[in-house]
């Protein structure tokens, strides 16, 4: 949003020197670390109001992720014992997210950094939170000098069945996928071709760093949001190709109906849960190709109409 960008630019400038130091140390661009800060807590303004020990104890007692919650609760007790956090600070997310970049306790225990050198690793400290975020991304495999994505163009008569696959940068270039910006990519770097809004929307080559951001939150939309916010904080242009605003998503019930139809037609979606995940997109892509449609794997009311009649 415009507010997240304008506030972020101000906060980014306030922390620019510190963030630049973190970039030199960990290799993670300052604007990416700042963008995660903005996405997770609006730059420290909203860190949650659930009492974390109660939340994790409840989730450990009952629910589908009991073992996970129990591990986080025990890690939180270690943080308390270590003296990094105090009982009075422990308001956060309902699922255990703590502080300005919303680390869960076990991840903070493993990757938390004392960014202000006061002897504590406290996720409610801006310096500690930013340093720990950069450290976590670095430890998760961040590649220096590589953007999370590169916008590209697709040639006429392109084989859309390759959408969603990972190929070397050299292979994509040989298929006519050209980056819009003049960049030099290592020929052997594996890149994924992603069309987040189908053939009529932006064309993105995702680098390994896009997947690193997803380690923080396993969502392509989240990783794209972080990447675009980072560009905005740094005064760069976001996406040059406009988003097709005429597209409409399916409701949960409609997705379940589509999943059942695809599976019954021989394109197994591995269940009908109402969520458009990788299996559903791949099944839909195969069905598109077999029915004379452009197999871009993009599911909308319009693109699914050949199968559903909606």
VEXKEDO-15144 format. One record per residue (C-alpha): residue in one letter; x, y, z. Coordinates in nm, 2 decimals, always signed. Each point is the difference from the previous one (the first is absolute). Layout:
BEGIN
<A, <X, Y, Z>>;
...
***
This chain:
BEGIN
<X, <+0.00, +0.00, +0.00>>;
<X, <+0.10, +0.36, -0.04>>;
<X, <+0.02, +0.04, +0.38>>;
<X, <+0.23, -0.30, +0.04>>;
<X, <+0.22, +0.14, -0.27>>;
<X, <+0.01, +0.36, +0.13>>;
<X, <+0.06, -0.10, +0.36>>;
<X, <+0.25, -0.26, -0.11>>;
<X, <+0.20, +0.26, -0.20>>;
<X, <+0.03, +0.21, +0.31>>;
<X, <+0.09, -0.29, +0.22>>;
<X, <+0.24, -0.13, -0.26>>;
<X, <+0.18, +0.33, -0.01>>;
<X, <+0.02, +0.01, +0.38>>;
<X, <+0.16, -0.35, +0.01>>;
<X, <+0.19, +0.03, -0.33>>;
<X, <+0.35, +0.01, +0.15>>;
<X, <-0.07, -0.30, +0.23>>;
<X, <-0.17, -0.20, -0.28>>;
<X, <+0.29, +0.07, -0.23>>;
<X, <+0.23, -0.14, +0.26>>;
<X, <-0.21, -0.31, +0.02>>;
<X, <+0.00, -0.03, -0.38>>;
<X, <+0.38, +0.00, +0.00>>;
<X, <+0.01, -0.26, +0.27>>;
<X, <-0.27, -0.24, -0.11>>;
<X, <-0.04, +0.08, -0.37>>;
<X, <-0.37, +0.06, +0.02>>;
<X, <-0.11, +0.33, -0.16>>;
<X, <-0.09, +0.26, +0.25>>;
<X, <-0.34, +0.06, -0.17>>;
<X, <-0.10, -0.37, +0.03>>;
<X, <+0.07, -0.01, +0.37>>;
<X, <-0.19, +0.32, +0.04>>;
<X, <-0.29, -0.13, -0.21>>;
<X, <-0.04, -0.31, +0.22>>;
<X, <+0.00, +0.24, +0.30>>;
<X, <-0.28, +0.19, -0.17>>;
<X, <-0.20, -0.30, -0.10>>;
<X, <+0.02, -0.17, +0.34>>;
<X, <-0.07, +0.28, +0.24>>;
<X, <-0.04, +0.33, -0.20>>;
<X, <+0.35, +0.09, +0.11>>;
<X, <-0.05, -0.09, +0.36>>;
<X, <-0.34, +0.17, +0.05>>;
<X, <-0.21, -0.32, +0.02>>;
<X, <+0.17, -0.30, +0.17>>;
<X, <-0.31, -0.18, +0.12>>;
<X, <-0.22, +0.00, +0.31>>;
<X, <-0.03, -0.37, +0.08>>;
<X, <+0.18, -0.13, +0.31>>;
<X, <+0.25, -0.23, -0.16>>;
<X, <+0.04, -0.26, +0.28>>;
<X, <-0.38, -0.05, +0.02>>;
<X, <-0.03, -0.02, -0.38>>;
<X, <+0.28, -0.26, -0.04>>;
<X, <-0.13, -0.20, +0.30>>;
<X, <-0.35, -0.01, -0.15>>;
<X, <+0.14, -0.10, -0.34>>;
<X, <+0.22, -0.27, +0.16>>;
<X, <-0.30, -0.14, +0.19>>;
<X, <-0.24, -0.03, -0.30>>;
<X, <+0.02, +0.05, -0.37>>;
<X, <+0.16, -0.12, -0.32>>;
<X, <+0.35, +0.13, +0.09>>;
<X, <+0.04, -0.11, +0.36>>;
<X, <+0.36, -0.12, -0.04>>;
<X, <+0.10, +0.32, -0.17>>;
<X, <-0.16, +0.22, +0.27>>;
<X, <+0.15, -0.21, +0.28>>;
<X, <+0.35, +0.05, -0.15>>;
<X, <-0.06, +0.38, -0.02>>;
<X, <-0.12, +0.01, +0.36>>;
<X, <+0.31, -0.18, +0.12>>;
<X, <+0.22, +0.23, -0.21>>;
<X, <-0.17, +0.30, +0.16>>;
<X, <+0.08, -0.13, +0.34>>;
<X, <+0.37, -0.02, -0.11>>;
<X, <-0.02, +0.36, -0.11>>;
<X, <-0.14, +0.11, +0.33>>;
<X, <+0.26, -0.20, +0.19>>;
<X, <+0.28, +0.14, -0.22>>;
<X, <-0.12, +0.35, +0.09>>;
<X, <-0.07, +0.12, -0.35>>;
<X, <-0.37, +0.07, +0.06>>;
<X, <-0.20, +0.08, +0.31>>;
<X, <-0.35, -0.12, +0.10>>;
<X, <-0.14, +0.35, -0.03>>;
<X, <+0.10, +0.02, -0.37>>;
<X, <-0.17, -0.31, -0.13>>;
<X, <-0.29, +0.14, -0.20>>;
<X, <+0.01, -0.12, -0.36>>;
<X, <-0.19, -0.19, -0.26>>;
<X, <-0.25, -0.28, +0.07>>;
<X, <+0.25, -0.25, -0.15>>;
<X, <+0.31, +0.11, +0.20>>;
<X, <+0.15, +0.27, -0.23>>;
<X, <+0.21, +0.24, +0.21>>;
<X, <+0.12, +0.35, -0.04>>;
<X, <+0.07, +0.23, -0.29>>;
<X, <+0.06, -0.26, -0.26>>;
<X, <-0.22, -0.27, +0.16>>;
<X, <+0.24, -0.28, +0.06>>;
<X, <-0.13, -0.32, +0.15>>;
<X, <+0.19, -0.10, +0.32>>;
<X, <+0.20, -0.29, -0.14>>;
<X, <+0.11, +0.19, -0.30>>;
<X, <+0.10, +0.29, +0.22>>;
<X, <+0.19, -0.23, +0.23>>;
<X, <+0.20, -0.13, -0.30>>;
<X, <+0.05, +0.32, -0.20>>;
<X, <-0.06, +0.29, +0.24>>;
<X, <+0.28, +0.26, -0.01>>;
<X, <+0.10, +0.26, +0.26>>;
<X, <-0.01, +0.29, -0.24>>;
<X, <+0.05, +0.28, +0.25>>;
<X, <+0.27, -0.18, +0.20>>;
<X, <-0.17, +0.03, +0.34>>;
<X, <+0.04, -0.37, +0.09>>;
<X, <-0.36, -0.10, -0.09>>;
<X, <-0.17, -0.13, -0.32>>;
<X, <-0.34, +0.16, +0.03>>;
<X, <-0.25, -0.02, -0.29>>;
<X, <-0.17, +0.32, +0.12>>;
<X, <+0.32, +0.19, -0.05>>;
<X, <+0.01, +0.16, -0.35>>;
<X, <+0.38, -0.06, -0.04>>;
<X, <-0.02, -0.36, +0.12>>;
<X, <-0.31, -0.07, -0.22>>;
<X, <+0.16, +0.14, -0.32>>;
<X, <+0.33, -0.17, +0.06>>;
<X, <-0.16, -0.33, +0.07>>;
<X, <-0.22, +0.02, -0.31>>;
<X, <+0.31, +0.06, -0.22>>;
<X, <+0.18, -0.28, +0.18>>;
<X, <-0.29, -0.24, -0.05>>;
<X, <-0.02, +0.07, -0.37>>;
<X, <+0.37, -0.03, -0.04>>;
<X, <+0.00, -0.33, +0.18>>;
<X, <-0.29, -0.12, -0.22>>;
<X, <+0.22, +0.03, -0.31>>;
<X, <-0.03, +0.36, -0.12>>;
<X, <+0.22, +0.06, -0.31>>;
<X, <+0.17, +0.34, +0.00>>;
<X, <-0.06, +0.22, -0.30>>;
<X, <-0.31, -0.19, -0.12>>;
<X, <-0.35, +0.16, +0.00>>;
<X, <-0.30, -0.21, +0.12>>;
<X, <-0.15, +0.03, -0.35>>;
<X, <+0.05, +0.15, -0.34>>;
<X, <-0.29, +0.12, -0.22>>;
<X, <+0.02, -0.14, -0.35>>;
<X, <-0.18, -0.04, -0.33>>;
<X, <-0.13, -0.31, -0.17>>;
<X, <+0.04, -0.04, -0.38>>;
<X, <-0.29, -0.10, -0.24>>;
<X, <-0.07, -0.37, -0.03>>;
<X, <+0.16, -0.07, +0.34>>;
<X, <-0.04, -0.35, +0.15>>;
<X, <-0.20, +0.09, +0.31>>;
<X, <+0.04, -0.35, +0.14>>;
<X, <+0.34, +0.11, +0.14>>;
<X, <-0.17, +0.25, +0.23>>;
<X, <+0.06, -0.09, +0.36>>;
<X, <+0.32, -0.20, -0.08>>;
<X, <+0.35, +0.09, +0.10>>;
<X, <+0.26, +0.03, -0.28>>;
<X, <+0.34, +0.16, -0.02>>;
<X, <+0.01, +0.37, -0.09>>;
<X, <+0.18, -0.10, -0.32>>;
<X, <-0.29, -0.24, -0.09>>;
<X, <-0.26, +0.26, +0.05>>;
<X, <+0.19, +0.24, -0.21>>;
<X, <+0.02, -0.26, -0.28>>;
<X, <-0.38, -0.03, +0.02>>;
<X, <-0.04, +0.37, -0.06>>;
<X, <-0.06, +0.11, +0.36>>;
<X, <+0.16, +0.34, +0.02>>;
<X, <+0.03, +0.21, +0.32>>;
<X, <-0.14, +0.35, -0.04>>;
<X, <+0.29, +0.15, +0.18>>;
<X, <+0.35, -0.04, -0.13>>;
<X, <+0.14, -0.25, +0.25>>;
<X, <+0.27, -0.26, -0.03>>;
<X, <-0.10, -0.33, +0.16>>;
<X, <+0.23, -0.29, +0.06>>;
<X, <-0.09, -0.25, -0.27>>;
<X, <-0.03, -0.29, +0.25>>;
<X, <-0.22, +0.18, +0.25>>;
<X, <-0.33, -0.19, +0.03>>;
<X, <-0.30, +0.23, -0.06>>;
<X, <-0.37, -0.08, +0.01>>;
<X, <-0.24, +0.15, -0.25>>;
<X, <-0.31, +0.13, +0.18>>;
<X, <-0.31, +0.17, -0.14>>;
<X, <-0.18, +0.11, +0.32>>;
<X, <-0.30, +0.13, -0.20>>;
<X, <+0.02, -0.22, -0.31>>;
<X, <+0.11, +0.07, -0.35>>;
<X, <-0.15, +0.35, +0.00>>;
<X, <+0.19, +0.11, +0.32>>;
<X, <+0.36, +0.06, +0.10>>;
<X, <+0.26, -0.26, -0.10>>;
<X, <+0.25, -0.07, +0.28>>;
<X, <+0.32, -0.20, +0.02>>;
<X, <+0.04, -0.10, +0.37>>;
<X, <+0.35, -0.04, +0.13>>;
<X, <+0.11, -0.22, +0.29>>;
<X, <-0.04, +0.30, +0.23>>;
<X, <-0.37, +0.01, -0.06>>;
<X, <-0.01, -0.35, +0.16>>;
<X, <+0.22, +0.13, +0.29>>;
<X, <-0.27, +0.26, +0.08>>;
<X, <-0.26, -0.28, +0.00>>;
<X, <+0.20, -0.16, +0.28>>;
<X, <-0.12, +0.29, +0.21>>;
<X, <-0.36, -0.05, -0.11>>;
<X, <-0.07, -0.28, -0.25>>;
<X, <-0.22, +0.21, -0.24>>;
<X, <+0.08, +0.12, -0.35>>;
<X, <-0.23, +0.30, +0.06>>;
<X, <+0.19, +0.08, +0.31>>;
<X, <+0.34, -0.02, -0.17>>;
<X, <-0.12, +0.21, -0.29>>;
<X, <-0.14, +0.25, +0.25>>;
<X, <+0.33, +0.03, +0.18>>;
<X, <+0.19, +0.03, -0.33>>;
<X, <-0.23, +0.28, -0.13>>;
<X, <+0.00, +0.18, +0.33>>;
<X, <+0.38, -0.01, +0.00>>;
<X, <+0.01, +0.15, -0.35>>;
<X, <-0.24, +0.28, +0.12>>;
<X, <+0.21, +0.07, +0.31>>;
<X, <+0.31, +0.04, -0.23>>;
<X, <-0.18, +0.23, -0.24>>;
<X, <-0.01, -0.26, -0.28>>;
<X, <-0.28, -0.09, -0.24>>;
<X, <-0.21, -0.30, +0.10>>;
<X, <-0.17, -0.20, -0.28>>;
<X, <+0.00, +0.16, -0.35>>;
<X, <-0.27, -0.23, -0.14>>;
<X, <-0.34, +0.09, +0.14>>;
<X, <-0.20, -0.25, +0.19>>;
<X, <-0.32, -0.12, -0.18>>;
<X, <-0.26, +0.15, +0.23>>;
<X, <-0.29, -0.17, -0.18>>;
<X, <+0.09, -0.34, +0.14>>;
<X, <-0.22, -0.14, +0.28>>;
<X, <+0.11, -0.27, +0.25>>;
<X, <-0.20, -0.31, +0.08>>;
<X, <-0.17, -0.04, +0.34>>;
<X, <+0.11, -0.29, +0.23>>;
<X, <-0.30, -0.20, -0.11>>;
<X, <+0.07, +0.06, -0.37>>;
<X, <+0.37, -0.11, +0.05>>;
<X, <-0.12, -0.32, +0.16>>;
<X, <-0.24, -0.06, -0.29>>;
<X, <+0.28, +0.06, -0.25>>;
<X, <+0.24, -0.23, +0.19>>;
<X, <-0.27, -0.28, -0.01>>;
<X, <-0.06, +0.06, -0.38>>;
<X, <+0.38, +0.00, -0.07>>;
<X, <+0.06, -0.32, +0.19>>;
<X, <-0.30, -0.18, -0.15>>;
<X, <+0.13, +0.10, -0.35>>;
<X, <+0.33, -0.16, +0.08>>;
<X, <+0.20, +0.30, +0.13>>;
<X, <+0.06, -0.09, +0.36>>;
<X, <+0.00, +0.31, +0.23>>;
<X, <+0.09, -0.22, +0.31>>;
<X, <-0.32, +0.09, +0.18>>;
<X, <-0.28, +0.26, -0.01>>;
<X, <+0.08, +0.24, +0.28>>;
<X, <-0.11, +0.32, -0.16>>;
<X, <+0.36, +0.14, -0.01>>;
<X, <+0.18, +0.08, -0.33>>;
<X, <+0.33, -0.16, +0.06>>;
<X, <+0.28, -0.14, -0.21>>;
<X, <-0.18, -0.33, -0.07>>;
<X, <-0.32, +0.17, -0.11>>;
<X, <+0.18, +0.25, -0.23>>;
<X, <+0.20, -0.28, -0.16>>;
<X, <-0.31, -0.21, -0.05>>;
<X, <-0.18, +0.30, -0.15>>;
<X, <+0.30, +0.07, -0.22>>;
<X, <+0.00, -0.35, -0.15>>;
<X, <-0.38, +0.02, -0.05>>;
<X, <+0.04, +0.34, -0.18>>;
<X, <+0.26, -0.15, -0.24>>;
<X, <-0.22, -0.30, -0.08>>;
<X, <-0.30, +0.22, -0.07>>;
<X, <+0.15, +0.25, -0.24>>;
<X, <+0.05, +0.27, +0.26>>;
<X, <+0.32, +0.19, +0.08>>;
<X, <+0.16, -0.21, +0.27>>;
<X, <+0.11, +0.28, +0.23>>;
<X, <-0.15, -0.17, +0.32>>;
<X, <-0.18, +0.32, +0.10>>;
<X, <-0.34, -0.07, +0.16>>;
<X, <-0.28, +0.26, -0.01>>;
<X, <-0.37, +0.00, -0.08>>;
<X, <+0.08, +0.09, -0.36>>;
<X, <+0.29, -0.25, -0.05>>;
<X, <-0.19, -0.29, +0.16>>;
<X, <-0.32, +0.06, -0.19>>;
<X, <+0.09, -0.25, -0.28>>;
<X, <-0.01, -0.28, +0.27>>;
<X, <-0.27, +0.13, +0.23>>;
<X, <-0.24, +0.19, -0.22>>;
<X, <-0.01, +0.29, +0.26>>;
***
